[in-house]
Amino acid sequence: MLKAKVLVGGPCKTSDITEYNQTQGVRILEFENPRMGCEFELWDCGGDPEFESYWPDPLKGSNGVVIIFNDSILSHLKETEMWYSCFVQQQLVQNALCLLITHHKPGSGSDKENPALAPPLNRLKLVHSNLEDDPEEIRMEFIKHLRSIINTFEKIPFLPFIILTLKRKFFSYKLQLFF
């Protein structure tokens, strides 16, 4: 069975719940989906910069990223850029494996307007969430994201063969040159 590691993070207090329980450091949720043939690890990294020292270990070997923010809080737009830099760019995660979720309070009126995100964030997949009005939509988008992560595994087994083939050609070419 395949195993995928997905980082989940974003600025503090993104949700609209009244009693906010901040992640202290890192929280790991493991589950498997037999229909997808994959075991998933969701690494919830605390949004408080106080816990940034905990991030290096979870970042290693990540296969995908989910960044959650609230676009009605202006500071979140800038913080989302930091999360993208740390979790996606520095870890060399493909942009296609990064999902942005902008969470909205019910009845906020801005449920489907796209926020003014700076490049390269404006080229990433963006999903609007409102768990009270339409929890099924965000669930389906999340499943699509997990499937896109799994699809990268299906392409990877061919990579070592291609590299070895290129190396053999390179070495045989080199041998022909020198001998």
Residue, then its C-alpha position, 0 to 999 in steps of 0.5 A: m500500500l502506498k503511503a503519502k505525507v500531506l502537510v496541513g498548515g496556515p495562519c492562526k485562527t483561520s476558523d470561525i469557531t468560538e472556542y479556538n484550540q490551537t495546534q501545539g507544535v505538530r499533530i498527526l492524523e493517520f488514515e487509510n483509504p483502501r479504494m485509493g490504495c493509500e495510507f495517508e498521514l496528515w501533519d497539522c503544523g501549528g500556525d503560530p510562529e512560536f512553533e516554527s522550530y518544530w517544522p523542519d522534521p515534518l517538512k521532510g519527505s512531504n508529498g503534498v500541502v494544504i494551506i488554510f487561511n481566512d481571506s477576510i483577515l488581511s494579515h492572512l494573505k501575507e502569512t499565506e505567502m510565508w507558508y507557501s515559501c516554507f512548505v512548498q518552495q523550500q521543500l520542492v513540492q510541485n505547485a500542482l500538489c498544493l491546495l489553498i483553502t480559504h475559509h469563510k464564516p457563514g453569511s459573510g457574503s464573500d464566499k466565492e470571490n477570489p482573494a487578491l493573492a500574490p504570484p505564485l499563489n494566484r496560480l495554485k488551486l484555490v477552494h472556498s470553504n464554508l463548513e456550515d453551508d456546504p461541507e460536502e463540497i470541501r470534502m470532495e475537493f480534498i479527496k480530489h487533492l489526495r488523488s492528485i498526490i497519489n497520481t504522482f506516485e504512479k508516475i515515479p516508478f518510471l523515473p529511475f528507469i529513465i535515469l538509468t537509461l540516460k546514464r548508460k547512454f552517457f557512459s557508453y558515449k563517454l567510453q566511445l570518446f575515450f577508448 
